[in-house]
C-alpha cells in the first residue's frame, strides 16, 4: 500500500542500502484490487514474524517518545515496538495490554495518529505501529488475571470497545463487573459497523474472549431503559458506567429523503454485518467522507453493484484514513469530490440524486475551508439507492427512561466532570456517550478516564 510520507524512487535510490531500508516500511502482502472486490476476506495479510522484526527494527528509539504523547491512550509504543525488534512477541503483547485490551482489532483499525509525530516520517515512512500491534496479537501469548476481589460491583451499559475495555480494567482492579448489551453480539461497532475485509470476526472474538476470561459477566438482549432502568441498576451496583454507541442516525434533511431506497449508513452496515443481507440497489451513492462512508461504498462494490461516493469537500479533507481512501480508489470506486446533494428525486422510490458542485471558501470552526455552492452547477446522478453517512449520535432518550436528573449536551451526549461522572453521583459515562461519534481509540481514552474515576469513587465511598 502507498503512504502519504513515502519517498520518491529517486530519493530512495540515493540513500545507502541500510539507510534506505530504515526509511521505508516493510511491505505487507495484500489482496490485489481485482481479487478483493469479489470477496469479503481480509485485504491485508499481516506481517510474518521476520517481517515484523525488520519493521520494528526501523524504530529510532527517540529520547522523547512523542509518538506515545500523541496517542489518545498514551500507549507505550516504543516499548512494544522495541520488544518485537528483540523478537519477544510475548513481552510486546504484555506491554500493549497494559493500556489496550483490543490488540487484534486495533492492530487493524487504529487511525495511527501517533505516526504523525514519528521522526522517520519527516523524510521517509513512519513506523507501521498498528501492524506491529497486530503482530504482537498474532504471535504473542499472555495471560491476564483479575485482581484480588474488592467486593465492589460495577455495571457497564454497552458491550462495545469502550465498555468491554473498561470491564477489563475494572476487573483487573478487583471489581465484579457485569456488562449489559441490547444486541446478541459483542464488540459494538467493531462487530456491527466495520466490514470483515477490514476486521475479521475471529479477531474481534479473540480480543473479547480475553476480556471475558477476566471474569467479566455479560447480559445480552437487555435494553437499559426498557428491560431495566439506570435507577434500578444503581440499587444493585456500587457504580455504573454508560458507554452506549452512536446508533441514532442523523440525516441531511434534504428534499426526498423519505423515498424508498434512502437509508442511513448505521442501519445499512449493521444489517449487512449481522448477516441479515439488506436490499441493495444496482446504482448506489454513499454521502460522506468518514470511515463509515468508505466502509459502505466498498461493501456495495463487493456486492457487484455500481458505487459512488459523494463528498462536499476535497480529498485531502476527508476524515477517513488515507489508506482506506486509496484502497477504495484502487477498487474502482468513483469519487465525486466538492459535491453536495441537494435533493433525492423519484416517484416514491429513489430514481436519482440532484447535486451541486462546491468550491472551498474561508476556514470554518473545524479549521477546514468551508464548502460553498457554485451557482448554476446543479447536475443529476442516476441512482436507485442513497446511503447517508454524514453523522450519528447516541440514543439517550430511551436509555434515560424519562429521567431529567442527567445533564445532556446539545449534541445529545452526557455532560461529565473531570472524573467522567455524570450529574448523578455514582453514574459515569465514557466513549461515544460522551464524545459523540469518534474513533475507537478516542472512545477508549474517554472510557479510561471514567475507569479511573470509578476506582477513586469506590475507594472514597
Long-range contacts (C-beta under 8 A, 24 or more apart in sequence): 1-28, 1-30, 1-44, 1-323, 1-326, 1-327, 2-323, 2-326, 3-125, 3-126, 4-322, 5-121, 5-122, 5-124, 5-125, 5-126, 6-124, 6-125, 7-123, 7-124, 7-125, 21-54, 21-58, 22-58, 22-120, 22-124, 23-120, 23-123, 23-124, 23-125, 24-124, 24-125, 25-55, 25-58, 25-125, 25-126, 25-127, 25-128, 26-51, 26-52, 26-54, 26-55, 26-58, 26-128, 28-128, 28-131, 33-327, 33-330, 33-331, 33-332, 36-197, 36-302, 36-331, 37-301, 37-302, 37-331, 37-332, 38-302, 39-197, 39-302, 40-195, 40-196, 40-197, 40-302, 41-196, 41-197, 42-196, 42-197, 42-198, 42-200, 43-197, 43-198, 43-327, 44-108, 44-131, 46-131, 46-134, 46-135, 46-138, 47-131, 47-132, 47-134, 47-135, 47-138, 49-87, 49-89, 49-135, 49-139, 52-84, 52-89, 52-131, 52-132, 52-135, 52-139, 53-84, 53-85, 53-87, 55-84, 55-127, 55-128, 55-131, 55-132, 56-81, 56-82, 56-84, 56-85, 56-127, 56-132, 57-85, 58-120, 58-127, 59-85, 59-127, 60-119, 60-120, 62-119, 66-117, 67-114, 67-115, 67-117, 67-118, 67-127, 67-129, 68-114, 69-117, 70-113, 70-114, 70-116, 70-117, 71-113, 71-114, 71-441, 72-113, 72-439, 72-441, 72-442, 72-444, 72-445, 73-99, 73-100, 73-441, 73-444, 73-445, 73-448, 74-99, 75-99, 75-100, 75-114, 77-114, 77-127, 77-129, 80-132, 80-133, 80-136, 81-127, 81-129, 81-132, 83-136, 84-132, 84-135, 84-136, 89-135, 89-136, 89-138, 89-139, 89-140, 89-141, 90-140, 90-141, 90-142, 91-140, 92-132, 92-135, 92-136, 92-140, 93-136, 93-137, 93-140, 93-141, 93-142, 94-140, 94-142, 95-136, 96-133, 96-136, 96-137, 97-142, 97-144, 99-448, 100-133, 100-165, 100-444, 101-144, 101-164, 101-165, 101-168, 101-169, 101-207, 101-210, 101-211, 102-161, 102-164, 102-165, 102-190, 102-207, 102-440, 102-444, 103-133, 103-134, 103-136, 103-137, 103-207, 104-134, 104-137, 104-138, 104-203, 104-204, 104-206, 104-207, 105-161, 105-187, 105-190, 105-199, 105-203, 105-204, 105-207, 105-440, 106-130, 106-133, 106-440, 106-441, 107-131, 107-132, 107-133, 107-134, 107-135, 107-136, 107-137, 108-134, 108-198, 108-199, 108-203, 109-190, 109-194, 109-198, 109-199, 109-440, 110-439, 110-440, 110-441, 111-321, 111-439, 111-441, 112-321, 113-441, 137-203, 137-206, 137-207, 144-168, 144-172, 144-210, 144-213, 144-214, 145-214, 146-171, 146-172, 146-174, 146-214, 146-215, 147-171, 147-172, 147-173, 147-174, 148-174, 149-174, 149-176, 150-174, 150-175, 150-458, 151-176, 152-176, 152-238, 152-239, 152-458, 153-177, 153-178, 153-236, 153-237, 153-238, 154-178, 154-237, 154-238, 154-239, 154-240, 154-241, 154-454, 154-458, 155-179, 155-180, 155-233, 155-236, 155-237, 155-239, 155-240, 155-241, 156-180, 156-240, 156-241, 156-242, 156-243, 157-224, 157-230, 157-233, 157-240, 157-241, 157-242, 157-243, 157-244, 157-399, 158-188, 158-242, 158-243, 158-244, 158-245, 158-431, 158-433, 159-183, 159-186, 159-187, 159-188, 159-218, 159-220, 160-187, 160-188, 160-189, 160-190, 160-243, 160-244, 160-245, 160-431, 160-432, 160-443, 161-187, 161-188, 161-189, 161-190, 161-431, 161-440, 161-443, 161-444, 162-188, 162-243, 162-430, 162-431, 162-432, 162-433, 162-443, 162-444, 162-446, 162-447, 163-188, 163-241, 163-243, 163-431, 163-447, 164-188, 164-207, 164-208, 164-211, 164-216, 165-211, 165-444, 165-447, 165-448, 166-241, 166-243, 166-430, 166-447, 166-448, 166-450, 166-451, 167-211, 167-214, 167-216, 168-210, 168-211, 168-214, 168-216, 169-448, 169-451, 170-241, 170-451, 170-454, 170-455, 171-211, 171-214, 171-215, 171-216, 172-214, 173-451, 173-455, 175-238, 175-454, 175-458, 176-215, 176-217, 177-215, 177-216, 177-217, 178-216, 178-217, 178-218, 178-219, 178-237, 179-216, 179-217, 179-218, 179-219, 180-219, 180-222, 180-224, 180-228, 180-233, 181-218, 181-219, 181-220, 181-221, 181-222, 182-220, 182-221, 182-222, 182-223, 182-224, 183-220, 183-221, 184-220, 184-221, 185-220, 185-274, 186-218, 186-220, 188-245, 189-245, 189-440, 190-440, 191-273, 191-274, 192-269, 192-270, 192-273, 192-274, 193-266, 193-269, 193-270, 193-273, 193-292, 193-295, 194-269, 194-273, 194-295, 195-269, 195-272, 195-273, 195-295, 195-298, 195-299, 196-273, 197-298, 197-302, 198-295, 223-398, 224-399, 225-398, 225-399, 225-400, 225-401, 226-398, 226-401, 229-401, 229-403, 230-399, 230-400, 230-401, 230-403, 230-424, 230-427, 231-401, 231-403, 234-424, 234-426, 234-427, 238-426, 238-458, 238-461, 239-426, 239-427, 239-428, 239-454, 239-457, 239-458, 240-426, 240-427, 240-428, 241-428, 241-429, 241-430, 241-447, 241-450, 241-451, 241-454, 242-399, 242-414, 242-422, 242-427, 242-428, 242-429, 242-430, 242-433, 243-429, 243-430, 243-431, 243-432, 243-433, 243-443, 243-447, 244-394, 244-395, 244-396, 244-399, 244-431, 244-432, 244-433, 245-394, 245-431, 245-432, 245-433, 246-392, 246-393, 246-394, 246-432, 246-436, 246-437, 247-392, 247-394, 247-395, 248-392, 248-393, 248-394, 248-395, 248-412, 249-388, 249-392, 250-390, 250-391, 250-392, 250-393, 251-388, 251-390, 252-287, 252-341, 252-388, 252-390, 254-341, 254-342, 254-343, 254-344, 255-342, 255-343, 255-344, 256-343, 256-344, 256-345, 256-346, 256-350, 257-344, 257-388, 259-344, 259-346, 259-348, 259-349, 259-350, 260-348, 260-349, 260-350, 261-346, 261-349, 261-350, 261-384, 261-385, 261-386, 262-344, 262-350, 262-385, 262-386, 262-388, 263-385, 263-386, 263-387, 263-388, 264-387, 264-388, 264-389, 264-392, 265-292, 265-293, 265-295, 265-296, 265-387, 265-388, 265-389, 265-392, 266-292, 266-392, 268-296, 268-387, 269-295, 269-296, 269-299, 272-299, 280-305, 280-385, 281-305, 281-350, 281-383, 281-384, 281-385, 282-306, 282-384, 282-385, 283-308, 283-382, 283-383, 283-384, 283-385, 284-308, 284-383, 284-384, 284-385, 284-386, 284-387, 285-309, 285-310, 285-341, 285-353, 285-381, 285-383, 285-385, 285-386, 285-387, 286-310, 286-386, 286-387, 286-389, 287-311, 287-341, 287-386, 287-387, 287-388, 287-389, 287-390, 288-388, 288-389, 288-390, 289-313, 289-317, 289-318, 289-319, 289-320, 290-318, 290-319, 290-320, 290-389, 291-319, 291-320, 291-321, 291-324, 292-389, 293-320, 293-387, 293-389, 294-320, 294-324, 294-325, 294-328, 296-387, 296-389, 297-328, 297-333, 297-387, 298-327, 298-328, 298-331, 298-333, 300-387, 301-328, 301-331, 301-332, 301-333, 307-333, 307-334, 308-333, 308-334, 308-335, 308-336, 308-381, 308-383, 309-333, 309-334, 309-335, 309-336, 310-336, 310-339, 310-340, 310-341, 310-353, 310-355, 310-381, 311-335, 311-336, 311-337, 311-338, 311-339, 312-338, 312-339, 312-340, 312-358, 312-371, 313-337, 313-338, 313-358, 313-360, 313-368, 313-369, 313-371, 314-338, 314-360, 314-369, 317-368, 317-369, 336-381, 338-371, 340-371, 340-373, 341-386, 342-378, 344-386, 345-380, 349-384, 350-383, 350-384, 350-385, 350-386, 351-382, 351-384, 352-380, 352-381, 352-382, 352-383, 353-380, 353-381, 353-383, 353-386, 354-378, 354-379, 354-380, 355-379, 355-380, 355-381, 391-437, 392-437, 393-436, 393-437, 394-432, 394-433, 394-436, 396-433, 411-436, 412-436, 416-450, 419-449, 419-450, 419-452, 419-453, 419-456, 419-457, 420-446, 420-449, 420-450, 420-451, 420-452, 420-453, 420-454, 421-450, 421-453, 421-457, 426-457, 426-461, 428-453, 428-454, 428-457
